[in-house]
């Protein structure tokens, strides 16, 4: 019984996470249906990072359409190691 309950809880958490992510990605006209496949190349991780933190991540900083494992690893590594202070916050005043 506990195993079935845990599976149900996991499903609810995953659906809630997908709902939250889609609320953010809809700002870019993107959506997620499967976290396992759509997050493994790091593209959505980088995009969500910028959206949630309020800064622009320049397209040259990551591979928007990775075509090999090396580019996917770069995206995920970039996501994990990025220094948020490097990017210009959209919410900061320039005056």
Buried (B, 14 or more C-beta within 10 A) or exposed (E): EEEEEEEEEEEEEEEEEBEEBEEBBEEEEBEBEEEEEBBBBBBBBBBBBBBEBEBEBEEEBBBEEBEEEEBBBBBBEBBEEBEEEEBEEEEEEEE
